[in-house]
Amino acid sequence: MQVKVEYIHHSGFSLEFDKSFIVFDYFKGDLVFPKGKNIYFLSSHSHPDHFSQKIFDFKGVKKYILSDDIRT
């Protein structure tokens, strides 16, 4: 299995697998979602440089995995 890792900004990065695209600790930066893949967002904690409400604005997200200190 191949994995493509891409740095986004500060603590944010993405992992692209055959069928999935996972975004970690996004709070700003450019994102291009690959077509035909399940999209997941993971936020490790609530600090503003690791989490932004903006993640809920992206279309087509399959699941959000959020730390228990994040209030939505």
Secondary structure, DSSP 4 states (H G I P E B T S, - for coil): ---EEEEEETTEEEEE-SSEEEEES-SSS---PPTTSEEEEEE--SSTTT--GGGGGSTTEEEEEE-TT---
